[in-house]
Amino acid sequence: METLKENIITVEDITAEIEKAEFDVPREDEDFGDRYDRLHAEWAVKGLKKYRDELKEAFADKEHFKDWVIDIWGDVNTFIAVINEELRLRSIESIREASECAALMKIFIPSESGSRDEAEEKVKRNLEEALEEHDQRILNIYDVEVVPLLTWCEELLVMKAFLTNDFYMKGSFSDEIKNKYIQMCLHC
């Protein structure tokens, strides 16, 4: 297995991934399930994410983590710049995930729903009913699609805070986003 030391990820590498991702368009002949599977596989190896386990393992040894970072990137600020670019890349991924979640929620409404306004009203009613009945499908979309991405972003934020002698309470970002997601669903 290739390691970060063998294939150093730079700001330029991630910037190139961002530019490529911004021009990604759906394939005409691809159905929803195939697109979902393809995109998840592609995004799993972009940027630093394919080295997630290696980063987590290095970070677990906090006493030597800064030395490990300097050994690979030359200095802490370069790695922080890489983290910032990775977070930018993941913001594009989160937008894609949000659109995939929206597409999943539209699946709940049959295409013969009538006008766009009628279909939107049905989506709102279904979401309100699902939330009132504590239908796990709605929260599962969040847990399955968004939580893993937020977890990765939070791991990066914790590393960045450690390297800058700052404080970051792990989970605070995910909890805040989940509350907003639930509130958004309630007001749809």
MOMO-V328319 format. One record per residue. N is the residue number from 1. RES is the residue in one small letter. SS is DSSP state (2 for helix, 1 for strand, 0 for the rest). PSI is psi in whole degrees, -180 to 180 (999 if undefined). Layout:
n:N res:RES ss:SS psi:PSI
n:N res:RES ss:SS psi:PSI
This chain:
n:1 res:m ss:0 psi:135
n:2 res:e ss:0 psi:140
n:3 res:t ss:0 psi:166
n:4 res:l ss:0 psi:-38
n:5 res:k ss:0 psi:-34
n:6 res:e ss:0 psi:-29
n:7 res:n ss:0 psi:76
n:8 res:i ss:0 psi:127
n:9 res:i ss:0 psi:128
n:10 res:t ss:0 psi:170
n:11 res:v ss:2 psi:-41
n:12 res:e ss:2 psi:-40
n:13 res:d ss:2 psi:-46
n:14 res:i ss:2 psi:-37
n:15 res:t ss:2 psi:-41
n:16 res:a ss:2 psi:-40
n:17 res:e ss:2 psi:-39
n:18 res:i ss:2 psi:-48
n:19 res:e ss:2 psi:-41
n:20 res:k ss:2 psi:-43
n:21 res:a ss:2 psi:-35
n:22 res:e ss:2 psi:-22
n:23 res:f ss:0 psi:5
n:24 res:d ss:0 psi:126
n:25 res:v ss:0 psi:148
n:26 res:p ss:0 psi:144
n:27 res:r ss:0 psi:136
n:28 res:e ss:0 psi:-39
n:29 res:d ss:0 psi:11
n:30 res:e ss:0 psi:126
n:31 res:d ss:0 psi:172
n:32 res:f ss:2 psi:-47
n:33 res:g ss:2 psi:-43
n:34 res:d ss:2 psi:-42
n:35 res:r ss:2 psi:-44
n:36 res:y ss:2 psi:-50
n:37 res:d ss:2 psi:-43
n:38 res:r ss:2 psi:-48
n:39 res:l ss:2 psi:-40
n:40 res:h ss:2 psi:-40
n:41 res:a ss:2 psi:-41
n:42 res:e ss:2 psi:-44
n:43 res:w ss:2 psi:-22
n:44 res:a ss:0 psi:-20
n:45 res:v ss:0 psi:12
n:46 res:k ss:0 psi:147
n:47 res:g ss:0 psi:-141
n:48 res:l ss:0 psi:-14
n:49 res:k ss:2 psi:-35
n:50 res:k ss:2 psi:-14
n:51 res:y ss:2 psi:19
n:52 res:r ss:2 psi:-48
n:53 res:d ss:2 psi:-41
n:54 res:e ss:2 psi:-43
n:55 res:l ss:2 psi:-45
n:56 res:k ss:2 psi:-40
n:57 res:e ss:2 psi:-43
n:58 res:a ss:2 psi:-40
n:59 res:f ss:2 psi:-27
n:60 res:a ss:2 psi:-28
n:61 res:d ss:0 psi:73
n:62 res:k ss:2 psi:-30
n:63 res:e ss:2 psi:-31
n:64 res:h ss:2 psi:4
n:65 res:f ss:2 psi:-46
n:66 res:k ss:2 psi:-40
n:67 res:d ss:2 psi:-41
n:68 res:w ss:2 psi:-45
n:69 res:v ss:2 psi:-47
n:70 res:i ss:2 psi:-37
n:71 res:d ss:2 psi:-35
n:72 res:i ss:2 psi:-49
n:73 res:w ss:2 psi:-7
n:74 res:g ss:0 psi:-37
n:75 res:d ss:0 psi:164
n:76 res:v ss:2 psi:-40
n:77 res:n ss:2 psi:-34
n:78 res:t ss:2 psi:-43
n:79 res:f ss:2 psi:-38
n:80 res:i ss:2 psi:-40
n:81 res:a ss:2 psi:-39
n:82 res:v ss:2 psi:-44
n:83 res:i ss:2 psi:-46
n:84 res:n ss:2 psi:-41
n:85 res:e ss:2 psi:-38
n:86 res:e ss:2 psi:-41
n:87 res:l ss:2 psi:-36
n:88 res:r ss:2 psi:-44
n:89 res:l ss:2 psi:-44
n:90 res:r ss:2 psi:-25
n:91 res:s ss:2 psi:-35
n:92 res:i ss:2 psi:-42
n:93 res:e ss:2 psi:-40
n:94 res:s ss:2 psi:-34
n:95 res:i ss:2 psi:-43
n:96 res:r ss:2 psi:-43
n:97 res:e ss:2 psi:-41
n:98 res:a ss:2 psi:-41
n:99 res:s ss:2 psi:-35
n:100 res:e ss:2 psi:-41
n:101 res:c ss:2 psi:-42
n:102 res:a ss:2 psi:-41
n:103 res:a ss:2 psi:-39
n:104 res:l ss:2 psi:-41
n:105 res:m ss:2 psi:-33
n:106 res:k ss:2 psi:-26
n:107 res:i ss:2 psi:-28
n:108 res:f ss:0 psi:-19
n:109 res:i ss:0 psi:122
n:110 res:p ss:0 psi:152
n:111 res:s ss:0 psi:-20
n:112 res:e ss:0 psi:32
n:113 res:s ss:0 psi:-6
n:114 res:g ss:0 psi:-146
n:115 res:s ss:0 psi:165
n:116 res:r ss:2 psi:-43
n:117 res:d ss:2 psi:-43
n:118 res:e ss:2 psi:-43
n:119 res:a ss:2 psi:-42
n:120 res:e ss:2 psi:-40
n:121 res:e ss:2 psi:-39
n:122 res:k ss:2 psi:-40
n:123 res:v ss:2 psi:-47
n:124 res:k ss:2 psi:-46
n:125 res:r ss:2 psi:-45
n:126 res:n ss:2 psi:-42
n:127 res:l ss:2 psi:-45
n:128 res:e ss:2 psi:-46
n:129 res:e ss:2 psi:-43
n:130 res:a ss:2 psi:-42
n:131 res:l ss:2 psi:-40
n:132 res:e ss:2 psi:-36
n:133 res:e ss:0 psi:7
n:134 res:h ss:0 psi:41
n:135 res:d ss:0 psi:118
n:136 res:q ss:2 psi:-17
n:137 res:r ss:2 psi:-40
n:138 res:i ss:2 psi:-48
n:139 res:l ss:2 psi:-29
n:140 res:n ss:2 psi:-35
n:141 res:i ss:2 psi:-46
n:142 res:y ss:2 psi:-50
n:143 res:d ss:2 psi:-38
n:144 res:v ss:2 psi:-39
n:145 res:e ss:2 psi:-40
n:146 res:v ss:2 psi:-41
n:147 res:v ss:2 psi:-45
n:148 res:p ss:2 psi:-38
n:149 res:l ss:2 psi:-43
n:150 res:l ss:2 psi:-38
n:151 res:t ss:2 psi:-45
n:152 res:w ss:2 psi:-45
n:153 res:c ss:2 psi:-40
n:154 res:e ss:2 psi:-36
n:155 res:e ss:2 psi:-41
n:156 res:l ss:2 psi:-42
n:157 res:l ss:2 psi:-37
n:158 res:v ss:2 psi:-43
n:159 res:m ss:2 psi:-45
n:160 res:k ss:2 psi:-45
n:161 res:a ss:2 psi:-42
n:162 res:f ss:2 psi:-46
n:163 res:l ss:2 psi:-24
n:164 res:t ss:0 psi:10
n:165 res:n ss:0 psi:37
n:166 res:d ss:0 psi:-180
n:167 res:f ss:0 psi:136
n:168 res:y ss:0 psi:123
n:169 res:m ss:0 psi:108
n:170 res:k ss:0 psi:134
n:171 res:g ss:0 psi:-20
n:172 res:s ss:2 psi:-39
n:173 res:f ss:2 psi:-47
n:174 res:s ss:2 psi:-43
n:175 res:d ss:2 psi:-43
n:176 res:e ss:2 psi:-44
n:177 res:i ss:2 psi:-41
n:178 res:k ss:2 psi:-41
n:179 res:n ss:2 psi:-41
n:180 res:k ss:2 psi:-39
n:181 res:y ss:2 psi:-47
n:182 res:i ss:2 psi:-43
n:183 res:q ss:2 psi:-41
n:184 res:m ss:2 psi:-44
n:185 res:c ss:2 psi:-37
n:186 res:l ss:2 psi:-29
n:187 res:h ss:0 psi:7
n:188 res:c ss:0 psi:999
